[in-house]
């Protein structure tokens, strides 16, 4: 599969990335068997060339980052890691503390792409970017991005991007939720920002009309609905899609 450049950086990743959520389970329902399934699925994805893995400090209460330490052991340089922090931690001091926590849980020295998970109206974006700039200087993060920002908020981030390491925007995007095509997608393309799409299978909540269309396409192309939707997403220039899997079967399908 053709790799895609992350922003204007030197990094290229498989356009189908891997998420680390354990099936959106609750912390008290996670057992070792489930963790092993996730670790095996992620490892298998890396074997297939899926070198971009996305996680976050609050995923499964930090457990997702911990399990990732098992996946990347002895193969860190082969993997592009994206992580993120909760909006309550968007202040300068809390960003610094958050990255230290993530590095410790994953047992690594740096994060390839560190992201703001959501904007926080109580904390000015300049303060958060200042923390990113410091972490870049220290080598603890290599690139940074934002998540769930409006087009206007993305433009504001560009104003404070002194290091020119602002590289990606993570957002909802799927076949039947295409609002970002109006403003965010064109802006990202113009300014060489990667768009990282999530929820790209519509949370599997397709209505009857949508299911009928997808079934028709599935039969026409002899491919699964999952494959058709993901393929459509990454057909867009500069767009990377995040997937989730607890089995090697679904990882291969992705």
C-alpha positions as CSV (number, residue, x, y, z in Angstrom):
1,X,0.0,0.0,0.0
2,X,1.2,3.5,-0.9
3,X,2.3,5.4,2.2
4,X,1.2,8.9,3.0
5,X,3.3,11.7,4.3
6,X,2.4,13.2,7.7
7,X,2.0,16.9,7.1
8,X,5.2,18.2,5.5
9,X,7.4,16.0,7.8
10,X,9.9,13.3,6.9
11,X,7.5,10.7,8.2
12,X,5.4,8.4,6.0
13,X,2.7,6.1,7.3
14,X,0.3,3.5,6.2
15,X,-3.0,5.4,5.4
16,X,-4.8,2.8,7.5
17,X,-3.8,3.4,11.1
18,X,-4.6,1.3,14.2
19,X,-6.4,2.5,17.3
20,X,-5.8,1.1,20.8
21,X,-9.2,1.2,22.4
22,X,-10.2,-2.2,23.7
23,X,-13.5,-2.3,22.0
24,X,-14.6,0.7,24.0
25,X,-14.8,-1.4,27.1
26,X,-15.0,-0.1,30.6
27,X,-11.9,-0.4,32.8
28,X,-13.5,-2.9,35.3
29,X,-14.4,-5.2,32.4
30,X,-10.8,-5.5,31.0
31,X,-9.0,-8.8,31.6
32,X,-5.7,-10.2,30.5
33,X,-7.3,-12.3,27.8
34,X,-8.8,-9.2,26.2
35,X,-5.5,-7.3,26.5
36,X,-3.7,-10.2,24.8
37,X,-6.2,-10.2,21.9
38,X,-5.6,-6.5,21.4
39,X,-1.8,-6.8,21.6
40,X,-1.8,-9.6,19.1
41,X,-4.1,-7.7,16.7
42,X,-1.8,-4.6,16.9
43,X,1.3,-6.6,16.4
44,X,-0.2,-8.4,13.4
45,X,-1.1,-5.1,11.9
46,X,2.5,-3.9,12.2
47,X,3.6,-7.1,10.5
48,X,1.2,-6.2,7.6
49,X,2.7,-2.7,7.3
50,X,0.2,-0.7,9.5
51,X,2.9,1.4,11.1
52,X,0.8,4.2,12.5
53,X,-0.7,3.5,16.0
54,X,-3.0,6.0,17.8
55,X,-3.7,6.2,21.5
56,X,-4.4,8.7,24.3
57,X,-3.7,9.3,28.0
58,X,-7.3,8.6,28.9
59,X,-7.9,5.5,26.8
60,X,-9.0,2.8,29.2
61,X,-7.6,5.0,32.0
62,X,-4.1,4.8,30.6
63,X,-4.1,1.1,30.1
64,X,-4.1,1.5,26.3
65,X,-0.7,3.2,26.5
66,X,0.6,0.6,28.8
67,X,-0.4,-2.3,26.5
68,X,1.2,-0.4,23.6
69,X,4.6,-0.7,25.4
70,X,4.3,-4.5,24.9
71,X,3.5,-4.1,21.2
72,X,6.4,-1.8,20.4
73,X,9.0,-3.5,22.4
74,X,12.2,-4.0,20.2
75,X,10.5,-2.4,17.2
76,X,10.1,1.2,18.3
77,X,11.8,2.7,15.2
78,X,9.4,0.9,12.9
79,X,6.3,2.5,14.4
80,X,4.8,6.0,14.2
81,X,3.0,6.7,17.5
82,X,0.3,9.3,18.0
83,X,-1.0,10.1,21.5
84,X,-3.1,12.8,23.0
85,X,-4.2,14.5,26.2
86,X,-7.5,15.4,27.8
87,X,-8.8,19.0,27.4
88,X,-8.5,19.6,31.1
89,X,-4.7,19.2,30.6
90,X,-4.4,21.9,27.8
91,X,-2.5,24.3,30.0
92,X,1.3,24.7,29.7
93,X,2.2,22.8,32.9
94,X,-0.4,20.1,32.4
95,X,0.7,19.4,28.9
96,X,4.3,18.9,30.2
97,X,3.0,16.6,32.9
98,X,0.8,14.7,30.5
99,X,3.6,13.9,28.1
100,X,5.8,12.6,30.9
101,X,3.0,10.3,32.0
102,X,2.4,9.0,28.5
103,X,6.1,8.4,27.9
104,X,6.4,6.5,31.1
105,X,3.3,4.3,30.4
106,X,4.6,3.5,26.9
107,X,8.2,3.1,28.1
108,X,9.5,5.3,25.2
109,X,11.7,8.4,24.9
110,X,9.6,10.4,22.5
111,X,6.1,10.6,20.8
112,X,6.0,11.0,17.1
113,X,2.7,13.0,17.0
114,X,1.3,14.6,20.1
115,X,-2.2,15.9,19.9
116,X,-4.7,18.1,21.6
117,X,-7.7,15.8,22.0
118,X,-10.3,18.6,22.2
119,X,-10.2,22.4,22.5
120,X,-10.6,24.0,25.9
121,X,-12.3,27.4,25.8
122,X,-10.8,28.3,29.2
123,X,-7.2,27.9,28.0
124,X,-5.9,30.0,25.1
125,X,-4.4,27.9,22.3
126,X,-1.1,29.9,22.4
127,X,-0.4,28.5,25.9
128,X,-0.8,24.9,24.6
129,X,1.4,25.5,21.6
130,X,4.1,27.0,23.8
131,X,4.2,23.7,25.6
132,X,4.5,21.8,22.3
133,X,7.3,24.1,21.3
134,X,9.2,23.3,24.5
135,X,8.6,19.6,24.1
136,X,9.9,19.7,20.5
137,X,13.0,21.5,21.6
138,X,13.6,18.8,24.2
139,X,13.0,16.0,21.7
140,X,10.1,14.5,23.7
141,X,7.7,15.0,20.8
142,X,8.5,15.3,17.1
143,X,5.3,16.7,15.6
144,X,2.0,18.0,17.0
145,X,-1.6,18.1,16.0
146,X,-5.1,18.9,17.1
147,X,-8.3,17.0,17.5
148,X,-12.0,18.0,17.0
149,X,-11.1,21.6,16.1
150,X,-13.2,23.9,13.9
151,X,-11.7,25.4,10.8
152,X,-11.3,28.7,12.6
153,X,-9.6,27.1,15.5
154,X,-7.2,25.3,13.1
155,X,-6.4,28.6,11.5
156,X,-5.5,30.1,14.9
157,X,-3.1,27.2,15.6
158,X,-1.3,28.1,12.4
159,X,-0.6,31.6,13.7
160,X,1.4,30.3,16.7
161,X,3.2,27.5,14.8
162,X,6.7,28.9,15.1
163,X,8.4,25.5,14.9
164,X,6.4,24.6,11.7
165,X,5.7,21.2,13.3
166,X,1.9,21.5,13.3
167,X,1.2,18.5,11.1
168,X,-2.2,16.9,11.6
169,X,-5.9,17.4,12.4
170,X,-7.9,14.5,13.8
171,X,-11.6,14.6,13.2
172,X,-14.8,12.6,12.6
173,X,-15.2,11.7,8.9
174,X,-17.2,9.0,7.2
175,X,-19.2,8.3,4.1
176,X,-22.4,9.8,5.6
177,X,-20.8,12.5,7.7
178,X,-18.9,14.7,5.3
179,X,-19.2,18.2,6.9
180,X,-15.4,18.6,6.9
181,X,-15.4,18.6,3.1
182,X,-16.8,22.2,3.2
183,X,-13.9,23.9,5.1
184,X,-11.5,21.7,7.1
185,X,-10.5,19.3,4.4
186,X,-9.7,22.0,1.8
187,X,-7.8,24.0,4.5
188,X,-5.8,21.0,5.5
189,X,-4.9,20.2,2.0
190,X,-3.9,23.8,1.2
191,X,-1.6,24.0,4.2
192,X,-0.1,20.5,4.0
193,X,-1.9,19.2,7.2
194,X,-2.8,15.5,7.4
195,X,-6.4,14.8,8.1
196,X,-6.7,11.8,10.5
197,X,-10.3,10.4,10.3
198,X,-12.0,8.5,13.1
199,X,-15.5,7.1,13.5
200,X,-15.2,6.3,9.8
201,X,-17.6,3.4,9.9
202,X,-20.3,5.6,11.3
203,X,-20.2,3.7,14.6
204,X,-21.9,1.0,12.5
205,X,-25.2,2.9,12.9
206,X,-26.2,3.0,9.3
207,X,-29.8,3.6,8.5
208,X,-31.7,1.3,6.1
209,X,-31.1,3.5,3.1
210,X,-27.4,3.6,3.8
211,X,-27.2,-0.1,4.4
212,X,-28.9,-0.8,1.1
213,X,-26.4,1.3,-0.7
214,X,-23.4,-0.2,1.0
215,X,-24.8,-3.7,0.5
216,X,-25.2,-3.0,-3.2
217,X,-21.6,-1.7,-3.5
218,X,-20.4,-4.7,-1.5
219,X,-22.0,-7.1,-3.9
220,X,-20.8,-5.2,-7.0
221,X,-17.1,-5.1,-5.9
222,X,-17.1,-8.4,-4.0
223,X,-15.6,-6.6,-1.0
224,X,-16.9,-6.1,2.6
225,X,-18.7,-2.9,3.6
226,X,-15.8,-2.2,6.0
227,X,-13.2,-2.4,3.2
228,X,-15.3,-0.2,0.8
229,X,-15.8,2.6,3.4
230,X,-12.2,2.6,4.5
231,X,-11.0,2.6,0.9
232,X,-13.2,5.5,0.1
233,X,-11.9,7.5,3.1
234,X,-8.2,7.1,2.2
235,X,-8.8,7.8,-1.5
236,X,-8.9,11.5,-0.5
237,X,-5.6,13.3,-0.7
238,X,-3.8,13.7,2.6
239,X,-6.4,11.6,4.6
240,X,-5.4,8.8,7.0
241,X,-8.0,6.7,8.6
242,X,-8.0,5.1,12.1
243,X,-9.4,1.6,12.6
244,X,-9.9,-0.6,15.6
245,X,-9.7,-4.4,15.8
246,X,-9.6,-7.1,18.4
247,X,-8.8,-9.9,15.9
248,X,-6.2,-10.6,13.2
249,X,-9.1,-11.4,10.8
250,X,-10.5,-7.8,11.1
251,X,-7.0,-6.3,11.1
252,X,-6.3,-8.0,7.8
253,X,-9.6,-6.9,6.5
254,X,-8.8,-3.3,7.5
